[in-house]
């Protein structure tokens, strides 16, 4: 059995006055509705756990009437940081779940085939992440003002979501993070902490995340296409 955790508990502070980015209209539906629909449409997913900000549960119950999900779903309150929200979501997956795909709610264009590819890779290796090769020339800076050094882009990948794991692996990784009092901004970093290899699953189609208001027109065009 495979569960999906849709992380929808963030505040989206970089959207400024635009409001909650997950509820903004995007091609006629809220951003989060598109993401939820992708997970619900993926044949490899058996249930969806939605991790939302405390007090937003009723908003997402209303959203369910728009999505009309065919898969079972459950709402869970998020935590202070992303890692805490993912942990809360893990506690809500069904007892028989072997694989869990963790997806940013603000990433509404994720191809269903990519979700399936990360699930299969995680089944084989224990952990997998959707990623794209870096195509821009990348420079590192020490002071934020001048170039410090050149980085070899042939070795660089931009990781995205879903980030998919055997349930036991990600629980053990996040427990290690909790015990050491660390903060991680992505789940694969927790795997690095316990020495768990993470398979890169190349995404060849656009899989952008809604971060700032200027992202919306491009993502709307992708959804319309």
N, C-alpha and C positions, 0 to 999 in steps of 0.2 A: 504494500500500500504506500502511496506517495501523497504527502500533504504539501500544501503551499502556505507560506506565511507572507501576507501582504502587509508591509510595514507602512502604516499611515498615521503615525503618531507624532511626526515632526511638525515644527512650527513654521517652516518655510520662510525664515526671516529675510532671505535675500529677495523675496518678492516685493518687499516694501509695503506700500499702501494698497497694493493690488488685492490683498486679502489672502485667505487660505488657498494655496495653489491647488490643492487636491479637489477643491470644489469649484474652481473656475470653469467657465464654459469653454469647451474645446470640441469643435465640430458638432455642436448641438447637445453635448452631454458633459457632465463633470469629468475632470481628469481621472479621478479615482474610478469612475464607472468604466472607462475604457480599459484600465489595467485589470480590474476585477473580471471584466468580460473575457480578456485574453486568458487568464488563469482558468476560468470556468470552461472555456472552449478547448483547453488542452486535454486530449484524451488520456495523457499520462497522469493527470492530477485527479485525486479522488476526493479531496476536501480542501476548503480554503479557510484559513484562520486570519481574520482581519484584526490587526493590532492598531487601535485608534486612541486618540487622546481622551483622557477621562472626561466625561461629560458630552462626548460626541457620539455616543452609542446610538442615540435616537436618529441622528443625522444619517448614519450609515444603514440603519434599518430602513429609513425612507429611501435611501439609495438602492437598496435591494429591490424595491418595486420597479426601478428603472432598469436594473441589470437583469432581473428575473433569472437568477442563477439556477442551473440544473444540479449543481453539486452542493452537498451539505456545506454550511458555513457556520462559523462561530465568531462572536465579537469578544475581544479581550482588551483591557485597558493597557496602554503603553507605560513605559517607565521614563525616568529622567533623561536618559541618553538612548541612542539607537540600540546599543548592546543590551540594555535592560529591556527594551521593548521586544527584541528578538527572544530573549530569555523567557519573557512572559508568554510569548507566542508558542515557544517550544513546550511549555507546560500544558498547553491546550490541545496539542495534536493528539489524535487518537492513539490508543495504546498499541495498536498493531502497525503503526507507521514505521517503515524502514528507511524511507528517503524523505527529505524535506527540501523544498525549493523556496528560498527567501528572496522576495521581490520587492523593490521600491515601488510604492504606490504611485510615485510621480514619473514612472517610466511606462507610458501607455502604448508604445508601439512594438513591444517585444514580440518577435515572431513566435508562434506556437511551436514551430519546428526547433527553435533555439531552446525553448523550455525543455522539450523532449531530449535534445542532445545533452543538456547539462544533467538531466536525470540519469541517462544511460551512463555518462562518464562518471558520475558520483557512485553509481551502483558498482562500477568496475574498480574505481580508485579510492573511493571514500569521500572525495571532495572535488568539486569542479566549479568553474566560474566562467560566465560569458565575458568575452573580452574582444577588443579590436586592436589591431596593430597600430602603433603610433606612426603617422605619416609626416607630421611636421618635424622640422628640425628643433631639437630641444636643448636648451641651455640651462645650466644651474647657476644660481647667484648666492653669494654669501650675505650681501647687505640689502638686496632688493633694488639696487640702483644700477649695478654694473654686472656684466657677465663674468662668472667665475670660472666655468669650465664647460666644455662641450660634452654631451652625452651621446652615446651610440644608439640611435633610434632603432636599429635592427634588433636590439635586445629589449625594447620597451613595449609594453602593452598597457592599454587603458582598460581597467576592469570595470564591469557593469553589474547588472543583475539580470537574470537570477544567479544567485550563489547557492549551490545545491550540495547537499551533504547526506551521508548516512546519518541518521538521527543520533546514534551513539557518539559519532565523531564530533559533531558540532556541540553537543551537550558537554562532552569532555573538554573541548577547546574553550568554550565560554566559562565553564567552571574554573579552568585555570586562570582565565582573565580575572574572574571575580576574586579568587583566592589571593592573587597578587596585587589587587587594587589598581589594575591598569585600565586605560581607556583605549578602545579601538573604534575606528570609524567604519571598518568593514569586517565582515565575518571571516574572510580568508586570513586576515591578520591574526585572528585568534588561532587558526590552524597552524600558522607559522610558529606560534609560541610553543605548540606541543610537537612540532616536527612532522606534522601531517602534510604530505605532498598534495598540491592542488592542481588539477588538470585544467589547462586553458582550453576553452571551447570557443573557437573563433566565430565571431558574429560578422557575417558579410553583408547584412542589411542594416539600415539605420535603426538604432535603438536608443534614442536620446532621452534625457531626463529633463523634466520641467524644473528649472532652477530660478530663472529670472524672467520678467515679463516678455522680453524679446524672443524667448524660446517658443512662445505660443503659436505665432503664425507658421513657423516652419513645421512644428509638430502637427498642427491642424492640416497642413497640406499633405503631410505623410499619411495621416489617417484617411483623408479624402481619397488619396490615391489607392 
